[in-house]
Amino acid sequence: MNRTLLLRAALLLAAAPALFRASWHQPRFVLPPKSGNESAVFFQNEFLPATATAFVHGPSLAELPNGDLIAAWYGGSDETRRDVWIYSSIRDRTGRWSTPQKVEDGRNTEDAIEVGIKSVGNPVLFADDRGVTLFYVAIPFGGWSTGTICMTTSRDGVRWSRPRRLAASPFLNLGVLVRGRPLPYADGTLAVPMYFQLGRKGSGVLHVTRDGDVLDESRLEDSRPLIQPWMIPISADRAIALLRWSSQMPGCVRMVAMSRGGVEWSSVFGTPLVHRDSAIAGESLNDGSLLVAYNNTAWDRRDLSISRTPDAGWHWSKPHPIERDTTPDWNVRREYSYPYFYRSRDGLIHLLYSWRRSRIRHLIFNDAWAISR
């Protein structure tokens, strides 16, 4: 066999794993539960328990195996500070929230992963019959752009494992962050939306095992500052992702279609939902429409609204304000931001968000309420 044939054979062998993965390993989403075709509108709102911190931010929600809800957020003197902790609280089926407990901070994470950590933040939860997983960002130095992804697990949401670091970036494992809701695949693995902003800004998805091993990664090929993808599965192999426009200038919420379980991305397209560098979230409704929560303003976060599209982004309802604060009082941080959607097994939709960076607000409603807005 001559040298050319040997080289061709070597190239084929090297490509075989990727070819096998592309042909056979196409993860399939587990679709969220749906509620019944109720006609009565249901809506409820409350605040999560307060913590003795100057600020709180970045809430997340999941449902434990026994039907209790667990929320997580972070708080301290301000974001990226050394005194920040990630907190959690559990809501039992009577509607009572437990006293918030401290789950992770920079010092504990530093000790576990043996890397100097300045602060923590952006907790996102995933739960199933095996327990609950908490993904979060650890910041070694500077600001958010140096972040690295860590995780800890729990059977009951009370006792947590020693955190570990995900191998999510070839560049010293820095500059990769989480914020969007993780989605389950049918094979027991997870799609974890991620973003990066070290050098340039962008979005992607990590395919990880429940133990935190990164199996694969896909990234959006787009040079614009689009971060914090929020994925909404619409079938077993397709999803829609909402993208945050992260710029000093006003922009709009962007969308992208995803196929093959989030492996392939379409071209990005715009929406009429104007915003500037603020987090977004979305949920699918029983009638096939998509509900999006975002800051409906080009310059601040005083307006948190929802809007609905019946056709995956072509047409939109008039924005309905959840919060609209026009009070001329700058002594209070009048910000309503970082929405997080979750549909529990009873079919109800939960929306959490930061309320003035001092409390976490929790709305509970059904599809009938959302469709009637």
C-alpha positions in Angstrom: 0.0 0.0 0.0 1.6 3.3 -1.0 1.9 6.4 1.1 -1.2 8.1 -0.5 -3.5 5.2 0.3 -2.1 5.1 3.9 -2.8 8.8 4.3 -6.4 8.4 3.0 -7.0 5.5 5.3 -5.7 7.5 8.3 -8.0 10.4 7.4 -11.0 8.1 7.1 -10.3 6.5 10.5 -9.9 9.9 12.1 -13.2 11.1 10.7 -15.1 7.9 11.6 -16.2 9.0 15.1 -17.5 12.3 13.8 -19.3 10.6 10.9 -20.8 8.0 13.2 -21.9 10.8 15.6 -23.5 12.8 12.8 -25.3 9.8 11.4 -26.4 8.1 14.5 -26.2 10.4 17.5 -29.1 12.8 17.1 -30.4 13.6 20.6 -34.2 14.0 20.9 -35.9 16.4 23.2 -38.3 15.4 25.9 -41.3 17.7 25.5 -42.6 19.5 28.5 -46.1 18.6 30.0 -49.2 20.3 28.7 -52.2 21.4 30.7 -55.8 20.5 29.9 -58.0 22.6 27.6 -59.2 24.7 30.5 -61.3 27.8 29.9 -61.1 29.4 33.3 -58.3 31.9 33.7 -55.9 31.2 36.6 -53.3 33.7 37.8 -51.4 34.0 41.1 -48.4 36.0 42.2 -46.1 36.0 45.3 -42.6 36.9 46.4 -40.0 34.3 47.3 -38.6 34.5 50.8 -36.2 37.4 51.4 -32.5 37.0 52.1 -30.4 39.4 54.3 -28.5 40.7 51.2 -28.4 44.1 49.5 -29.4 42.6 46.2 -30.7 39.4 44.6 -30.8 38.4 41.0 -31.0 35.7 38.4 -33.7 33.3 39.5 -34.3 29.7 38.3 -36.9 27.1 39.0 -37.4 23.3 38.7 -39.7 20.6 40.1 -38.4 17.9 42.5 -39.5 14.3 42.2 -42.0 14.6 45.0 -43.8 17.6 43.3 -42.2 20.3 45.4 -40.7 23.3 43.5 -37.2 24.4 44.1 -35.9 27.9 43.2 -32.3 29.2 43.1 -30.9 32.7 42.8 -27.8 34.6 43.8 -27.3 37.5 46.2 -24.8 39.6 48.0 -23.7 43.2 48.1 -23.8 43.3 44.3 -23.0 41.0 41.3 -19.5 39.6 40.9 -18.6 40.6 44.5 -16.8 38.2 46.8 -19.7 38.0 49.3 -22.1 36.6 46.7 -23.8 33.3 47.5 -26.2 31.1 45.5 -29.4 30.5 47.5 -32.2 28.0 47.2 -35.6 27.6 48.6 -38.3 24.8 48.3 -42.0 25.4 47.9 -44.1 22.5 49.2 -47.4 21.5 47.7 -49.3 23.8 50.2 -47.5 26.8 48.7 -45.1 27.5 51.6 -41.5 28.4 50.8 -38.7 27.2 53.0 -36.1 29.5 54.6 -33.5 30.2 51.9 -30.3 28.2 52.3 -26.8 29.0 51.1 -25.7 26.4 48.5 -22.5 27.7 46.9 -20.1 30.6 47.0 -16.7 31.5 45.6 -14.7 30.1 48.5 -16.3 26.7 48.5 -16.1 26.4 44.7 -12.5 27.5 44.8 -11.7 24.7 47.3 -13.5 22.1 45.2 -12.1 22.9 41.7 -8.7 24.1 42.9 -8.9 27.3 40.9 -9.1 30.8 42.4 -12.7 32.0 42.3 -13.8 35.6 42.9 -17.6 35.2 42.7 -20.5 33.1 41.5 -23.8 33.7 39.8 -26.4 32.7 37.1 -27.7 29.5 38.7 -29.9 27.3 36.5 -31.7 24.2 37.8 -32.7 20.9 36.2 -34.6 18.2 38.1 -36.0 14.8 37.3 -36.6 11.5 39.1 -32.9 11.2 39.8 -32.8 14.5 41.8 -31.7 18.0 41.0 -28.7 19.5 39.2 -27.5 23.1 39.7 -25.3 24.6 37.0 -23.8 28.0 37.8 -21.1 30.4 36.7 -17.9 30.8 38.7 -15.8 33.9 38.0 -12.1 33.5 38.5 -11.1 37.2 38.1 -12.4 40.4 36.5 -16.0 40.3 35.4 -18.5 37.9 33.7 -16.4 37.4 30.6 -13.9 35.1 32.4 -16.6 32.8 33.8 -16.4 29.1 33.9 -19.3 26.6 34.3 -19.6 24.5 37.5 -22.3 22.1 38.8 -23.5 20.5 41.9 -26.2 17.8 42.5 -28.7 16.8 45.2 -31.2 14.1 45.7 -33.6 16.2 47.8 -32.6 19.9 47.1 -31.2 20.2 50.6 -27.9 18.3 50.7 -25.6 19.1 47.8 -22.6 17.4 46.4 -19.1 18.9 46.1 -19.1 21.1 43.0 -17.2 20.2 39.9 -16.1 22.1 36.8 -17.4 21.4 33.3 -14.8 21.1 30.6 -16.6 23.5 28.3 -13.9 25.6 26.7 -10.4 24.8 25.2 -9.2 28.2 26.2 -8.1 27.5 29.8 -11.8 26.5 30.3 -12.7 30.2 30.7 -15.2 32.5 29.0 -18.2 30.1 28.9 -21.3 30.8 30.9 -24.8 29.6 31.5 -28.2 31.3 32.0 -30.9 29.6 30.0 -33.0 26.6 31.1 -31.5 23.2 30.5 -33.5 20.8 28.4 -33.7 17.0 28.8 -32.9 14.5 26.0 -34.7 11.2 25.7 -31.4 9.3 26.4 -31.0 10.9 29.8 -28.4 13.6 28.8 -29.0 17.3 28.8 -28.9 20.3 26.4 -27.4 23.1 28.4 -27.6 26.5 26.6 -24.4 28.4 27.0 -22.8 31.7 25.8 -19.4 33.3 25.7 -18.2 36.9 25.8 -14.4 36.7 26.2 -13.0 38.4 23.1 -16.3 38.2 21.2 -19.9 37.4 22.1 -21.8 34.4 21.0 -24.1 31.4 21.8 -24.1 27.7 21.8 -25.4 24.5 23.4 -23.5 21.9 25.4 -24.5 18.3 25.3 -23.7 16.9 28.7 -24.3 13.8 30.8 -26.0 14.0 34.2 -22.5 13.7 35.7 -21.3 16.8 33.9 -19.2 15.2 31.2 -19.4 17.3 28.0 -20.2 15.0 25.0 -20.5 17.6 22.3 -21.0 21.2 21.6 -22.7 23.3 18.9 -22.2 27.0 18.3 -24.2 29.6 16.4 -22.2 31.0 13.5 -23.0 34.7 13.7 -20.7 37.6 14.3 -23.3 39.8 16.1 -23.4 40.2 19.9 -26.1 37.5 20.5 -25.9 35.8 23.9 -27.9 33.8 26.5 -29.9 31.5 24.2 -33.2 30.4 25.6 -34.4 27.2 23.9 -38.0 26.2 23.5 -38.5 22.6 22.1 -41.3 22.4 19.6 -40.9 18.7 18.6 -38.6 15.9 19.5 -35.8 17.1 17.2 -36.6 20.8 16.7 -36.5 23.9 18.9 -36.6 27.7 18.7 -34.0 29.7 20.5 -34.4 33.3 21.7 -31.2 35.4 21.7 -30.4 38.4 23.8 -29.0 41.5 21.9 -26.0 42.4 24.0 -24.9 45.9 22.9 -24.8 49.4 24.2 -27.2 50.4 21.4 -30.9 49.3 21.2 -31.7 46.3 19.2 -34.4 43.6 19.2 -34.9 40.0 20.4 -33.5 37.6 17.8 -34.6 34.1 17.1 -33.1 31.1 15.4 -34.5 27.7 14.5 -32.6 24.6 15.7 -32.8 21.1 14.3 -31.4 17.6 15.0 -31.8 18.2 18.8 -30.0 21.5 18.8 -27.0 20.4 16.7 -27.8 22.5 13.7 -28.8 26.2 13.7 -30.6 28.2 11.0 -29.8 31.8 10.1 -30.8 34.3 12.8 -33.9 36.5 12.2 -35.2 39.5 14.0 -38.5 40.3 15.8 -40.4 43.5 16.6 -39.5 43.0 20.3 -37.3 46.0 21.0 -34.8 45.7 23.9 -31.2 46.4 24.8 -28.9 44.0 26.5 -31.4 42.4 28.8 -32.3 38.7 29.4 -35.3 37.0 27.8 -37.2 33.8 28.3 -40.0 31.9 26.5 -42.4 29.1 26.8 -44.6 27.1 24.4 -48.4 27.1 24.9 -51.0 24.5 24.2 -52.3 26.2 21.2 -48.9 26.1 19.5 -48.0 29.7 20.1 -44.9 30.9 21.9 -44.9 33.3 24.9 -41.9 35.5 25.4 -40.9 37.7 28.4 -38.5 40.6 27.8 -37.8 44.2 28.8 -39.9 46.2 26.4 -37.8 49.3 26.4 -34.7 50.4 24.5 -32.8 52.0 27.4 -33.6 50.5 30.8 -35.3 47.6 32.5 -38.3 49.3 34.0 -40.8 47.5 31.7 -41.1 43.8 31.8 -43.6 42.6 29.3 -44.9 39.4 27.6 -45.8 39.0 24.0 -47.1 36.0 22.1 -46.4 34.7 18.6 -48.7 32.2 16.9 -46.4 31.3 14.1 -42.8 31.1 15.5 -41.9 34.7 15.1 -43.7 36.1 12.1 -46.6 37.8 13.9 -46.8 39.1 17.5 -49.5 40.2 19.9 -49.4 43.6 21.5 -47.0 43.5 24.5 -48.7 43.0 27.8 -46.8 44.7 30.8 -46.0 42.5 33.8 -44.2 45.4 35.4 -44.2 49.0 34.2 -42.5 51.5 36.5 -42.5 55.2 35.6 -41.9 56.5 39.2 -39.3 59.3 39.0 -37.4 57.9 42.0 -33.8 57.0 41.4 -33.0 56.1 45.0 -34.6 52.7 44.3 -33.2 50.3 41.7 -36.4 50.2 39.6 -35.4 47.2 37.5 -37.6 44.1 36.7 -35.4 41.7 34.8 -34.0 38.2 34.1 -37.3 36.4 33.5 -37.3 32.6 33.9 -40.1 30.3 32.6 -40.9 26.8 33.9 -43.9 24.5 33.3 -44.6 22.2 36.2 -46.1 18.7 35.8 -49.6 20.0 36.6 -49.4 22.1 33.4 -49.1 25.5 35.2 -46.6 28.0 33.9 -44.3 29.7 36.4 -42.5 33.0 35.7 -39.7 34.2 38.1 -37.9 37.5 37.8 -35.7 39.9 39.7 -37.9 42.6 41.3 -35.9 45.8 41.9 -32.9 43.5 42.5 -34.2 43.2 46.1 -36.8 40.4 45.8 -37.6 37.5 43.5 -41.2 37.6 42.2 -43.1 34.5 41.2 -46.1 34.4 38.9 -48.2 31.3 38.4 -50.7 31.1 35.6 -52.3 28.8 33.1 -52.5 28.8 29.3 -55.9 30.4 29.3 -54.5 33.4 31.1 -51.5 33.7 28.8 -53.7 33.4 25.7 -56.1 36.0 26.9 -53.5 38.7 27.3 
